[in-house]
Amino acid sequence: MPQLNTSTWFITIMTMLPALYLMMQLKLLNMKYYSPPSQKNLNTQAFNKPWQLKWTKIYLPHLQPLHS
């Protein structure tokens, strides 16, 4: 049975590593990275809501009896 010649394996592996690295870099270079959506500056305006100005019976707890 013939002996397996491994004398060229080192140089083959050492040249394969930079080649794979360069191929991966080129592949990543062509990828499109989308930026996250920018947040819109919403001007929050304070609107006068009728339920903020007065206390109504809607806000009374349900378990207490109503006093008229």
Buried (B, 14 or more C-beta within 10 A) or exposed (E): EEEEEEEEEEEEEEEEEEEEEEEEEEEEEEEEEEEEEEEEEEEEEEEEEEEEEEEEEEEEEEEEEEEE
